[in-house]
Amino acid sequence: MPKLNTKVKGKVKVKVKVKVKGKAQAKARAWAELLRLPALFTVPGDALAGAAAAGAARPNARTLLAIGSSLCLYEAGMALNDWADHAEDAIERPHRPLPSGRVRPASALAAAGALTAAGLALAARAGRPALTVAVPLAATVWSYDLTLKRTPAGPLAMGAARTLDVLLGAAATTGTTRAALPSALALGAHTFAVTTVSRHETQGGSALAPLAGLATTGVLAWRLTRGHTTGRRTAGPSPSAEASVPGPGLKPVRRTAGAVGSARLNPTNLSGPTNLPSPTNLSGSTPLPGPASALHTALTITYAATTARPLFHATLNPSPPLTQRAVGSGIRALIPLQAALTARAGATGVALLTAALAPAARSFARKVSVT
């Protein structure tokens, strides 16, 4: 009898452990859906593209801080988005984490607040220049989710948020944003187009939005193929930039115009040559070498191919499933677009690193939806 009781107790313990593990996995999946984790792979490329466009030869400690800040603010927007939409989702998307009861609305709102605070804290730790960009970025995210989403200004707000995210990387790495503005506007234009299409993803019925998105893709791809030159500058940080370094491995910050190319990932090794020309004077730009030009062209084609076909199908048949597919492809197309812009700036190694995020994003998106 004692042996039998021991066996019964053992079986009960196993069942309890399995049940607890199952609940934990279900909760983790619910939060992954709420935060749309596969979309996170589209975030690091913003800061990397901004840094490259501003003249940085490679990422440095401040670039990594910018990426961390961007990730926090991006996920804050995801949580806040579902909190603001939970009543509407109860009708149109009852399977989403909030209307299905898998995540409490109060928890989503608390997560949005905590992630926003973390993003701003990282930017502040990185320095005043980064915080100067991060504050309007956070304000844009909250304004979009709470008020602008259902207004004509909604897509503009999303485009502005992506533009600011790119500029955050530039400011954190080099202390200046002007040289990165064209790349930032390119990513902002793509985001504007995808957001415009997404406004019809639950009901469909509009061929104009995907057609406009298709035109935007064509224009951006054409612009990317023009002038394969790099404005790469090599320089070390100025004294004021050095003073703004937050410390080992933290977050994105804006720096003064000196800090750029030879800064390395080691936050204690940020010195370098000082022959940095003005960001507004890129007359010394040189054509991309053959392999870099080939990579830039390949990435541009990948970007166009990723988004053009789904948008074309949605134009022919603007049904909810095809519109949602076009939106998902548009989100994933951000990665090759970021990589193409980075390669255009001459940072081929960083471009390859950015492009490598695409397979992971596709794999993860099969398990968790990004729309």
BALOBA-1460 file (C-alpha; in Angstrom, 3 decimals):
// residues 371
<rec num="1" residu="m" x="0.000" y="0.000" z="0.000"/>
<rec num="2" residu="p" x="2.716" y="2.589" z="0.779"/>
<rec num="3" residu="k" x="4.252" y="1.902" z="-2.624"/>
<rec num="4" residu="l" x="0.874" y="2.422" z="-4.330"/>
<rec num="5" residu="n" x="0.370" y="5.726" z="-2.534"/>
<rec num="6" residu="t" x="3.821" y="6.845" z="-3.604"/>
<rec num="7" residu="k" x="3.004" y="6.068" z="-7.224"/>
<rec num="8" residu="v" x="-0.301" y="7.926" z="-7.048"/>
<rec num="9" residu="k" x="1.372" y="10.966" z="-5.522"/>
<rec num="10" residu="g" x="4.017" y="10.873" z="-8.230"/>
<rec num="11" residu="k" x="1.385" y="10.830" z="-10.966"/>
<rec num="12" residu="v" x="-0.448" y="13.743" z="-9.367"/>
<rec num="13" residu="k" x="2.754" y="15.764" z="-9.185"/>
<rec num="14" residu="v" x="3.504" y="15.076" z="-12.857"/>
<rec num="15" residu="k" x="-0.008" y="16.126" z="-13.888"/>
<rec num="16" residu="v" x="0.271" y="19.340" z="-11.864"/>
<rec num="17" residu="k" x="3.658" y="20.148" z="-13.422"/>
<rec num="18" residu="v" x="2.326" y="19.539" z="-16.945"/>
<rec num="19" residu="k" x="-0.715" y="21.700" z="-16.263"/>
<rec num="20" residu="v" x="1.391" y="24.551" z="-14.872"/>
<rec num="21" residu="k" x="3.808" y="24.319" z="-17.783"/>
<rec num="22" residu="g" x="0.920" y="24.366" z="-20.249"/>
<rec num="23" residu="k" x="-0.537" y="27.500" z="-18.661"/>
<rec num="24" residu="a" x="2.829" y="29.231" z="-18.732"/>
<rec num="25" residu="q" x="3.293" y="28.407" z="-22.408"/>
<rec num="26" residu="a" x="-0.201" y="29.648" z="-23.230"/>
<rec num="27" residu="k" x="0.444" y="32.899" z="-21.374"/>
<rec num="28" residu="a" x="3.777" y="33.375" z="-23.157"/>
<rec num="29" residu="r" x="2.129" y="32.802" z="-26.526"/>
<rec num="30" residu="a" x="-0.617" y="35.287" z="-25.694"/>
<rec num="31" residu="w" x="1.958" y="37.973" z="-24.918"/>
<rec num="32" residu="a" x="3.920" y="37.099" z="-28.058"/>
<rec num="33" residu="e" x="0.744" y="37.667" z="-30.070"/>
<rec num="34" residu="l" x="-0.052" y="40.880" z="-28.215"/>
<rec num="35" residu="l" x="3.417" y="42.304" z="-28.823"/>
<rec num="36" residu="r" x="3.634" y="40.834" z="-32.334"/>
<rec num="37" residu="l" x="7.153" y="39.638" z="-31.622"/>
<rec num="38" residu="p" x="8.065" y="38.707" z="-35.231"/>
<rec num="39" residu="a" x="7.743" y="42.392" z="-36.131"/>
<rec num="40" residu="l" x="10.610" y="43.127" z="-33.723"/>
<rec num="41" residu="f" x="13.034" y="41.940" z="-36.383"/>
<rec num="42" residu="t" x="12.124" y="45.028" z="-38.430"/>
<rec num="43" residu="v" x="13.332" y="47.416" z="-35.712"/>
<rec num="44" residu="p" x="17.165" y="47.099" z="-35.442"/>
<rec num="45" residu="g" x="17.623" y="47.949" z="-39.114"/>
<rec num="46" residu="d" x="16.247" y="51.444" z="-38.539"/>
<rec num="47" residu="a" x="19.069" y="52.482" z="-36.236"/>
<rec num="48" residu="l" x="21.662" y="50.660" z="-38.348"/>
<rec num="49" residu="a" x="20.472" y="52.353" z="-41.540"/>
<rec num="50" residu="g" x="20.433" y="55.726" z="-39.817"/>
<rec num="51" residu="a" x="23.940" y="55.262" z="-38.459"/>
<rec num="52" residu="a" x="25.277" y="54.163" z="-41.851"/>
<rec num="53" residu="a" x="23.593" y="57.043" z="-43.662"/>
<rec num="54" residu="a" x="25.125" y="59.464" z="-41.166"/>
<rec num="55" residu="g" x="28.572" y="58.118" z="-42.046"/>
<rec num="56" residu="a" x="29.357" y="55.489" z="-39.419"/>
<rec num="57" residu="a" x="31.552" y="52.689" z="-40.721"/>
<rec num="58" residu="r" x="30.148" y="50.281" z="-38.158"/>
<rec num="59" residu="p" x="27.812" y="50.325" z="-35.144"/>
<rec num="60" residu="n" x="29.171" y="51.456" z="-31.811"/>
<rec num="61" residu="a" x="27.922" y="51.348" z="-28.234"/>
<rec num="62" residu="r" x="25.552" y="54.252" z="-28.822"/>
<rec num="63" residu="t" x="24.057" y="52.517" z="-31.856"/>
<rec num="64" residu="l" x="23.256" y="49.522" z="-29.668"/>
<rec num="65" residu="l" x="21.596" y="51.803" z="-27.167"/>
<rec num="66" residu="a" x="19.497" y="53.287" z="-29.948"/>
<rec num="67" residu="i" x="18.373" y="49.821" z="-30.969"/>
<rec num="68" residu="g" x="17.400" y="49.005" z="-27.390"/>
<rec num="69" residu="s" x="15.395" y="52.200" z="-27.063"/>
<rec num="70" residu="s" x="13.654" y="51.578" z="-30.372"/>
<rec num="71" residu="l" x="12.701" y="48.038" z="-29.376"/>
<rec num="72" residu="c" x="11.113" y="49.229" z="-26.140"/>
<rec num="73" residu="l" x="9.161" y="52.047" z="-27.763"/>
<rec num="74" residu="y" x="8.042" y="49.780" z="-30.609"/>
<rec num="75" residu="e" x="6.667" y="47.162" z="-28.254"/>
<rec num="76" residu="a" x="5.025" y="49.851" z="-26.138"/>
<rec num="77" residu="g" x="3.126" y="50.850" z="-29.249"/>
<rec num="78" residu="m" x="2.063" y="47.266" z="-29.894"/>
<rec num="79" residu="a" x="0.664" y="46.789" z="-26.385"/>
<rec num="80" residu="l" x="-1.034" y="50.186" z="-26.413"/>
<rec num="81" residu="n" x="-2.512" y="49.484" z="-29.837"/>
<rec num="82" residu="d" x="-4.361" y="46.395" z="-28.638"/>
<rec num="83" residu="w" x="-5.454" y="48.131" z="-25.438"/>
<rec num="84" residu="a" x="-6.969" y="50.987" z="-27.440"/>
<rec num="85" residu="d" x="-8.618" y="48.558" z="-29.893"/>
<rec num="86" residu="h" x="-9.851" y="45.846" z="-27.534"/>
<rec num="87" residu="a" x="-13.539" y="46.798" z="-27.907"/>
<rec num="88" residu="e" x="-13.281" y="46.842" z="-31.696"/>
<rec num="89" residu="d" x="-11.244" y="43.628" z="-31.725"/>
<rec num="90" residu="a" x="-13.967" y="41.918" z="-29.703"/>
<rec num="91" residu="i" x="-16.101" y="42.163" z="-32.845"/>
<rec num="92" residu="e" x="-13.597" y="41.979" z="-35.690"/>
<rec num="93" residu="r" x="-10.790" y="39.924" z="-34.102"/>
<rec num="94" residu="p" x="-12.156" y="38.007" z="-31.135"/>
<rec num="95" residu="h" x="-9.125" y="35.698" z="-31.255"/>
<rec num="96" residu="r" x="-6.731" y="38.496" z="-30.234"/>
<rec num="97" residu="p" x="-5.240" y="38.206" z="-26.709"/>
<rec num="98" residu="l" x="-7.367" y="40.922" z="-25.056"/>
<rec num="99" residu="p" x="-10.881" y="40.101" z="-26.341"/>
<rec num="100" residu="s" x="-10.215" y="36.387" z="-25.878"/>
<rec num="101" residu="g" x="-9.349" y="37.005" z="-22.216"/>
<rec num="102" residu="r" x="-5.824" y="35.610" z="-22.422"/>
<rec num="103" residu="v" x="-4.326" y="38.994" z="-21.439"/>
<rec num="104" residu="r" x="-6.082" y="41.543" z="-19.240"/>
<rec num="105" residu="p" x="-6.475" y="45.061" z="-20.714"/>
<rec num="106" residu="a" x="-4.959" y="46.574" z="-17.568"/>
<rec num="107" residu="s" x="-1.870" y="44.404" z="-18.019"/>
<rec num="108" residu="a" x="-1.483" y="45.543" z="-21.634"/>
<rec num="109" residu="l" x="-1.733" y="49.196" z="-20.622"/>
<rec num="110" residu="a" x="0.770" y="48.705" z="-17.794"/>
<rec num="111" residu="a" x="3.162" y="47.016" z="-20.203"/>
<rec num="112" residu="a" x="2.854" y="49.933" z="-22.639"/>
<rec num="113" residu="g" x="3.690" y="52.405" z="-19.895"/>
<rec num="114" residu="a" x="6.614" y="50.378" z="-18.574"/>
<rec num="115" residu="l" x="8.102" y="49.842" z="-22.022"/>
<rec num="116" residu="t" x="7.792" y="53.538" z="-22.858"/>
<rec num="117" residu="a" x="9.534" y="54.468" z="-19.614"/>
<rec num="118" residu="a" x="12.283" y="51.941" z="-20.345"/>
<rec num="119" residu="g" x="12.785" y="53.309" z="-23.839"/>
<rec num="120" residu="l" x="13.055" y="56.886" z="-22.649"/>
<rec num="121" residu="a" x="15.310" y="55.896" z="-19.758"/>
<rec num="122" residu="l" x="17.687" y="54.172" z="-22.153"/>
<rec num="123" residu="a" x="17.695" y="57.227" z="-24.401"/>
<rec num="124" residu="a" x="18.364" y="59.488" z="-21.420"/>
<rec num="125" residu="r" x="21.206" y="57.244" z="-20.290"/>
<rec num="126" residu="a" x="22.651" y="57.482" z="-23.765"/>
<rec num="127" residu="g" x="22.648" y="61.269" z="-23.728"/>
<rec num="128" residu="r" x="20.614" y="64.352" z="-24.480"/>
<rec num="129" residu="p" x="20.775" y="64.085" z="-28.299"/>
<rec num="130" residu="a" x="19.139" y="60.649" z="-28.280"/>
<rec num="131" residu="l" x="16.523" y="61.745" z="-25.782"/>
<rec num="132" residu="t" x="15.706" y="64.713" z="-28.007"/>
<rec num="133" residu="v" x="14.635" y="62.263" z="-30.718"/>
<rec num="134" residu="a" x="13.170" y="59.608" z="-28.425"/>
<rec num="135" residu="v" x="10.695" y="61.954" z="-26.717"/>
<rec num="136" residu="p" x="8.857" y="62.980" z="-29.910"/>
<rec num="137" residu="l" x="9.048" y="59.371" z="-31.079"/>
<rec num="138" residu="a" x="7.280" y="58.164" z="-27.913"/>
<rec num="139" residu="a" x="4.745" y="60.995" z="-28.199"/>
<rec num="140" residu="t" x="4.032" y="60.009" z="-31.794"/>
<rec num="141" residu="v" x="3.485" y="56.372" z="-30.805"/>
<rec num="142" residu="w" x="1.007" y="57.236" z="-28.055"/>
<rec num="143" residu="s" x="-0.756" y="59.865" z="-30.157"/>
<rec num="144" residu="y" x="-1.223" y="57.402" z="-32.985"/>
<rec num="145" residu="d" x="-2.642" y="54.615" z="-30.843"/>
<rec num="146" residu="l" x="-4.936" y="56.795" z="-28.752"/>
<rec num="147" residu="t" x="-6.207" y="59.449" z="-31.149"/>
<rec num="148" residu="l" x="-4.721" y="59.587" z="-34.646"/>
<rec num="149" residu="k" x="-5.160" y="55.995" z="-35.781"/>
<rec num="150" residu="r" x="-8.695" y="56.448" z="-37.105"/>
<rec num="151" residu="t" x="-8.087" y="59.890" z="-38.580"/>
<rec num="152" residu="p" x="-6.581" y="60.803" z="-41.953"/>
<rec num="153" residu="a" x="-3.391" y="61.663" z="-40.061"/>
<rec num="154" residu="g" x="-2.937" y="58.065" z="-38.907"/>
<rec num="155" residu="p" x="-0.650" y="56.850" z="-41.706"/>
<rec num="156" residu="l" x="1.322" y="60.079" z="-41.506"/>
<rec num="157" residu="a" x="1.892" y="59.496" z="-37.794"/>
<rec num="158" residu="m" x="3.152" y="55.971" z="-38.434"/>
<rec num="159" residu="g" x="5.446" y="57.194" z="-41.173"/>
<rec num="160" residu="a" x="6.733" y="59.902" z="-38.861"/>
<rec num="161" residu="a" x="7.430" y="57.342" z="-36.136"/>
<rec num="162" residu="r" x="9.515" y="55.195" z="-38.477"/>
<rec num="163" residu="t" x="11.347" y="58.279" z="-39.745"/>
<rec num="164" residu="l" x="12.188" y="59.341" z="-36.201"/>
<rec num="165" residu="d" x="13.360" y="55.818" z="-35.398"/>
<rec num="166" residu="v" x="15.935" y="55.992" z="-38.190"/>
<rec num="167" residu="l" x="17.043" y="59.442" z="-37.068"/>
<rec num="168" residu="l" x="17.442" y="58.096" z="-33.530"/>
<rec num="169" residu="g" x="20.112" y="55.713" z="-34.779"/>
<rec num="170" residu="a" x="21.892" y="58.486" z="-36.641"/>
<rec num="171" residu="a" x="21.767" y="60.893" z="-33.724"/>
<rec num="172" residu="a" x="22.925" y="58.281" z="-31.250"/>
<rec num="173" residu="t" x="25.880" y="57.226" z="-33.369"/>
<rec num="174" residu="t" x="27.096" y="60.507" z="-34.826"/>
<rec num="175" residu="g" x="25.258" y="63.316" z="-33.051"/>
<rec num="176" residu="t" x="23.746" y="64.567" z="-36.302"/>
<rec num="177" residu="t" x="20.644" y="63.605" z="-38.287"/>
<rec num="178" residu="r" x="20.753" y="65.678" z="-41.453"/>
<rec num="179" residu="a" x="22.718" y="63.215" z="-43.573"/>
<rec num="180" residu="a" x="20.358" y="60.389" z="-42.556"/>
<rec num="181" residu="l" x="17.180" y="62.263" z="-43.477"/>
<rec num="182" residu="p" x="16.819" y="60.795" z="-47.024"/>
<rec num="183" residu="s" x="17.039" y="57.229" z="-45.701"/>
<rec num="184" residu="a" x="14.669" y="58.070" z="-42.871"/>
<rec num="185" residu="l" x="12.121" y="59.541" z="-45.275"/>
<rec num="186" residu="a" x="12.366" y="56.477" z="-47.527"/>
<rec num="187" residu="l" x="11.498" y="54.147" z="-44.664"/>
<rec num="188" residu="g" x="8.830" y="56.585" z="-43.500"/>
<rec num="189" residu="a" x="7.237" y="56.603" z="-46.966"/>
<rec num="190" residu="h" x="7.143" y="52.811" z="-47.069"/>
<rec num="191" residu="t" x="5.581" y="52.696" z="-43.598"/>
<rec num="192" residu="f" x="3.017" y="55.307" z="-44.631"/>
<rec num="193" residu="a" x="1.993" y="53.150" z="-47.602"/>
<rec num="194" residu="v" x="1.735" y="49.936" z="-45.566"/>
<rec num="195" residu="t" x="-0.279" y="51.670" z="-42.840"/>
<rec num="196" residu="t" x="-2.679" y="53.065" z="-45.443"/>
<rec num="197" residu="v" x="-3.269" y="49.552" z="-46.755"/>
<rec num="198" residu="s" x="-3.712" y="48.160" z="-43.228"/>
<rec num="199" residu="r" x="-6.699" y="50.438" z="-42.597"/>
<rec num="200" residu="h" x="-8.702" y="48.103" z="-44.848"/>
<rec num="201" residu="e" x="-7.293" y="44.754" z="-43.724"/>
<rec num="202" residu="t" x="-10.344" y="43.647" z="-41.717"/>
<rec num="203" residu="q" x="-13.026" y="44.706" z="-44.193"/>
<rec num="204" residu="g" x="-11.244" y="44.979" z="-47.538"/>
<rec num="205" residu="g" x="-12.994" y="46.672" z="-50.426"/>
<rec num="206" residu="s" x="-10.415" y="49.317" z="-51.429"/>
<rec num="207" residu="a" x="-8.109" y="48.766" z="-54.387"/>
<rec num="208" residu="l" x="-6.784" y="52.322" z="-54.255"/>
<rec num="209" residu="a" x="-4.651" y="51.823" z="-51.108"/>
<rec num="210" residu="p" x="-2.709" y="48.774" z="-52.370"/>
<rec num="211" residu="l" x="-2.337" y="50.450" z="-55.763"/>
<rec num="212" residu="a" x="-0.808" y="53.503" z="-54.067"/>
<rec num="213" residu="g" x="1.425" y="51.173" z="-52.057"/>
<rec num="214" residu="l" x="2.541" y="49.495" z="-55.266"/>
<rec num="215" residu="a" x="3.412" y="52.886" z="-56.738"/>
<rec num="216" residu="t" x="5.347" y="53.807" z="-53.599"/>
<rec num="217" residu="t" x="7.344" y="50.588" z="-53.855"/>
<rec num="218" residu="g" x="8.182" y="51.365" z="-57.473"/>
<rec num="219" residu="v" x="9.318" y="54.893" z="-56.693"/>
<rec num="220" residu="l" x="11.467" y="53.796" z="-53.734"/>
<rec num="221" residu="a" x="13.068" y="50.973" z="-55.724"/>
<rec num="222" residu="w" x="13.810" y="53.397" z="-58.563"/>
<rec num="223" residu="r" x="15.313" y="55.919" z="-56.179"/>
<rec num="224" residu="l" x="17.450" y="53.228" z="-54.565"/>
<rec num="225" residu="t" x="18.977" y="52.262" z="-57.909"/>
<rec num="226" residu="r" x="20.074" y="55.819" z="-58.642"/>
<rec num="227" residu="g" x="23.487" y="57.074" z="-57.607"/>
<rec num="228" residu="h" x="25.228" y="54.053" z="-56.057"/>
<rec num="229" residu="t" x="27.579" y="56.206" z="-54.005"/>
<rec num="230" residu="t" x="28.718" y="56.233" z="-50.461"/>
<rec num="231" residu="g" x="29.137" y="59.276" z="-48.302"/>
<rec num="232" residu="r" x="31.258" y="57.327" z="-45.847"/>
<rec num="233" residu="r" x="33.306" y="59.488" z="-43.575"/>
<rec num="234" residu="t" x="35.853" y="58.369" z="-41.058"/>
<rec num="235" residu="a" x="36.152" y="60.230" z="-37.837"/>
<rec num="236" residu="g" x="36.342" y="59.957" z="-34.139"/>
<rec num="237" residu="p" x="34.084" y="61.541" z="-31.564"/>
<rec num="238" residu="s" x="34.381" y="65.128" z="-30.604"/>
<rec num="239" residu="p" x="34.964" y="66.007" z="-26.945"/>
<rec num="240" residu="s" x="31.278" y="66.792" z="-26.467"/>
<rec num="241" residu="a" x="30.292" y="63.489" z="-28.007"/>
<rec num="242" residu="e" x="32.749" y="61.657" z="-25.784"/>
<rec num="243" residu="a" x="31.186" y="63.286" z="-22.769"/>
<rec num="244" residu="s" x="27.764" y="62.023" z="-23.764"/>
<rec num="245" residu="v" x="28.769" y="58.368" z="-23.760"/>
<rec num="246" residu="p" x="26.536" y="56.702" z="-21.167"/>
<rec num="247" residu="g" x="28.719" y="53.798" z="-20.209"/>
<rec num="248" residu="p" x="29.215" y="50.187" z="-21.234"/>
<rec num="249" residu="g" x="26.603" y="48.717" z="-23.548"/>
<rec num="250" residu="l" x="23.410" y="50.588" z="-22.972"/>
<rec num="251" residu="k" x="21.268" y="52.613" z="-25.316"/>
<rec num="252" residu="p" x="20.859" y="54.894" z="-28.364"/>
<rec num="253" residu="v" x="21.796" y="58.498" z="-28.051"/>
<rec num="254" residu="r" x="22.416" y="61.452" z="-30.263"/>
<rec num="255" residu="r" x="25.961" y="62.698" z="-30.451"/>
<rec num="256" residu="t" x="27.682" y="65.661" z="-31.921"/>
<rec num="257" residu="a" x="28.705" y="65.763" z="-35.548"/>
<rec num="258" residu="g" x="32.164" y="64.352" z="-34.881"/>
<rec num="259" residu="a" x="31.484" y="60.878" z="-33.580"/>
<rec num="260" residu="v" x="31.210" y="58.422" z="-36.423"/>
<rec num="261" residu="g" x="33.183" y="55.960" z="-38.413"/>
<rec num="262" residu="s" x="35.935" y="54.368" z="-36.424"/>
<rec num="263" residu="a" x="33.999" y="54.027" z="-33.185"/>
<rec num="264" residu="r" x="33.826" y="50.380" z="-32.296"/>
<rec num="265" residu="l" x="31.428" y="48.219" z="-30.330"/>
<rec num="266" residu="n" x="33.704" y="48.491" z="-27.306"/>
<rec num="267" residu="p" x="32.352" y="51.593" z="-25.555"/>
<rec num="268" residu="t" x="35.788" y="52.311" z="-24.132"/>
<rec num="269" residu="n" x="37.372" y="52.504" z="-27.579"/>
<rec num="270" residu="l" x="35.710" y="55.426" z="-29.295"/>
<rec num="271" residu="s" x="38.664" y="57.372" z="-30.572"/>
<rec num="272" residu="g" x="39.680" y="57.709" z="-34.167"/>
<rec num="273" residu="p" x="40.904" y="60.038" z="-36.906"/>
<rec num="274" residu="t" x="39.443" y="63.482" z="-37.076"/>
<rec num="275" residu="n" x="39.153" y="64.189" z="-40.783"/>
<rec num="276" residu="l" x="35.357" y="64.219" z="-40.768"/>
<rec num="277" residu="p" x="33.838" y="66.569" z="-43.333"/>
<rec num="278" residu="s" x="30.600" y="68.339" z="-42.683"/>
<rec num="279" residu="p" x="27.525" y="66.075" z="-43.054"/>
<rec num="280" residu="t" x="26.159" y="68.617" z="-45.486"/>
<rec num="281" residu="n" x="29.217" y="68.374" z="-47.708"/>
<rec num="282" residu="l" x="29.350" y="64.966" z="-49.319"/>
<rec num="283" residu="s" x="31.098" y="65.987" z="-52.499"/>
<rec num="284" residu="g" x="33.821" y="63.527" z="-51.605"/>
<rec num="285" residu="s" x="31.419" y="60.593" z="-51.920"/>
<rec num="286" residu="t" x="32.726" y="57.803" z="-54.113"/>
<rec num="287" residu="p" x="30.919" y="55.168" z="-56.176"/>
<rec num="288" residu="l" x="30.267" y="51.883" z="-54.434"/>
<rec num="289" residu="p" x="32.789" y="49.177" z="-55.337"/>
<rec num="290" residu="g" x="31.587" y="46.330" z="-57.535"/>
<rec num="291" residu="p" x="30.611" y="43.810" z="-54.820"/>
<rec num="292" residu="a" x="28.932" y="46.491" z="-52.708"/>
<rec num="293" residu="s" x="26.997" y="47.754" z="-55.718"/>
<rec num="294" residu="a" x="25.883" y="44.203" z="-56.523"/>
<rec num="295" residu="l" x="24.729" y="43.690" z="-52.933"/>
<rec num="296" residu="h" x="22.839" y="46.982" z="-52.979"/>
<rec num="297" residu="t" x="21.102" y="46.017" z="-56.226"/>
<rec num="298" residu="a" x="20.218" y="42.547" z="-54.946"/>
<rec num="299" residu="l" x="18.725" y="43.969" z="-51.752"/>
<rec num="300" residu="t" x="16.715" y="46.520" z="-53.720"/>
<rec num="301" residu="i" x="15.283" y="43.761" z="-55.909"/>
<rec num="302" residu="t" x="14.496" y="41.702" z="-52.817"/>
<rec num="303" residu="y" x="12.636" y="44.628" z="-51.294"/>
<rec num="304" residu="a" x="10.570" y="45.196" z="-54.431"/>
<rec num="305" residu="a" x="9.814" y="41.490" z="-54.866"/>
<rec num="306" residu="t" x="8.781" y="41.056" z="-51.226"/>
<rec num="307" residu="t" x="6.125" y="43.739" z="-51.299"/>
<rec num="308" residu="a" x="5.093" y="44.221" z="-54.951"/>
<rec num="309" residu="r" x="3.405" y="40.886" z="-55.646"/>
<rec num="310" residu="p" x="1.127" y="40.839" z="-52.573"/>
<rec num="311" residu="l" x="0.178" y="44.463" z="-53.211"/>
<rec num="312" residu="f" x="-0.613" y="43.641" z="-56.831"/>
<rec num="313" residu="h" x="-2.871" y="40.776" z="-55.746"/>
<rec num="314" residu="a" x="-4.595" y="43.009" z="-53.210"/>
<rec num="315" residu="t" x="-5.144" y="45.595" z="-55.928"/>
<rec num="316" residu="l" x="-6.848" y="43.030" z="-58.147"/>
<rec num="317" residu="n" x="-8.864" y="41.546" z="-55.281"/>
<rec num="318" residu="p" x="-8.942" y="43.770" z="-52.153"/>
<rec num="319" residu="s" x="-10.402" y="41.069" z="-49.916"/>
<rec num="320" residu="p" x="-9.446" y="40.940" z="-46.225"/>
<rec num="321" residu="p" x="-7.183" y="37.861" z="-46.581"/>
<rec num="322" residu="l" x="-5.219" y="39.316" z="-49.514"/>
<rec num="323" residu="t" x="-5.068" y="42.745" z="-47.898"/>
<rec num="324" residu="q" x="-3.733" y="41.232" z="-44.677"/>
<rec num="325" residu="r" x="-1.159" y="39.289" z="-46.682"/>
<rec num="326" residu="a" x="-0.060" y="42.513" z="-48.376"/>
<rec num="327" residu="v" x="0.285" y="44.219" z="-44.993"/>
<rec num="328" residu="g" x="2.343" y="41.350" z="-43.588"/>
<rec num="329" residu="s" x="4.618" y="41.364" z="-46.624"/>
<rec num="330" residu="g" x="4.972" y="45.129" z="-46.357"/>
<rec num="331" residu="i" x="6.105" y="44.798" z="-42.768"/>
<rec num="332" residu="r" x="8.650" y="42.115" z="-43.666"/>
<rec num="333" residu="a" x="9.849" y="44.188" z="-46.632"/>
<rec num="334" residu="l" x="11.172" y="46.756" z="-44.173"/>
<rec num="335" residu="i" x="14.207" y="44.540" z="-43.566"/>
<rec num="336" residu="p" x="15.504" y="44.381" z="-47.162"/>
<rec num="337" residu="l" x="14.712" y="48.093" z="-47.539"/>
<rec num="338" residu="q" x="16.766" y="48.893" z="-44.440"/>
<rec num="339" residu="a" x="19.554" y="46.650" z="-45.701"/>
<rec num="340" residu="a" x="19.505" y="48.271" z="-49.156"/>
<rec num="341" residu="l" x="19.744" y="51.751" z="-47.641"/>
<rec num="342" residu="t" x="22.606" y="50.600" z="-45.428"/>
<rec num="343" residu="a" x="24.434" y="49.066" z="-48.377"/>
<rec num="344" residu="r" x="23.867" y="52.251" z="-50.365"/>
<rec num="345" residu="a" x="25.740" y="54.119" z="-47.629"/>
<rec num="346" residu="g" x="28.671" y="51.741" z="-48.063"/>
<rec num="347" residu="a" x="28.256" y="49.682" z="-44.875"/>
<rec num="348" residu="t" x="28.084" y="46.315" z="-46.606"/>
<rec num="349" residu="g" x="28.829" y="44.237" z="-43.522"/>
<rec num="350" residu="v" x="26.074" y="45.930" z="-41.550"/>
<rec num="351" residu="a" x="23.737" y="45.531" z="-44.546"/>
<rec num="352" residu="l" x="24.348" y="41.785" z="-44.576"/>
<rec num="353" residu="l" x="23.725" y="41.655" z="-40.839"/>
<rec num="354" residu="t" x="20.411" y="43.464" z="-41.304"/>
<rec num="355" residu="a" x="19.393" y="41.237" z="-44.196"/>
<rec num="356" residu="a" x="20.111" y="38.164" z="-42.063"/>
<rec num="357" residu="l" x="17.185" y="39.145" z="-39.830"/>
<rec num="358" residu="a" x="14.700" y="38.439" z="-42.631"/>
<rec num="359" residu="p" x="14.767" y="34.596" z="-42.457"/>
<rec num="360" residu="a" x="14.272" y="34.721" z="-38.693"/>
<rec num="361" residu="a" x="11.340" y="37.098" z="-39.120"/>
<rec num="362" residu="r" x="9.705" y="34.826" z="-41.703"/>
<rec num="363" residu="s" x="10.188" y="31.746" z="-39.540"/>
<rec num="364" residu="f" x="8.760" y="33.412" z="-36.444"/>
<rec num="365" residu="a" x="5.850" y="34.897" z="-38.424"/>
<rec num="366" residu="r" x="4.661" y="31.384" z="-39.235"/>
<rec num="367" residu="k" x="4.024" y="30.870" z="-35.534"/>
<rec num="368" residu="v" x="2.869" y="34.334" z="-34.470"/>
<rec num="369" residu="s" x="0.994" y="36.742" z="-36.740"/>
<rec num="370" residu="v" x="2.423" y="40.225" z="-37.295"/>
<rec num="371" residu="t" x="-0.969" y="41.731" z="-38.199"/>
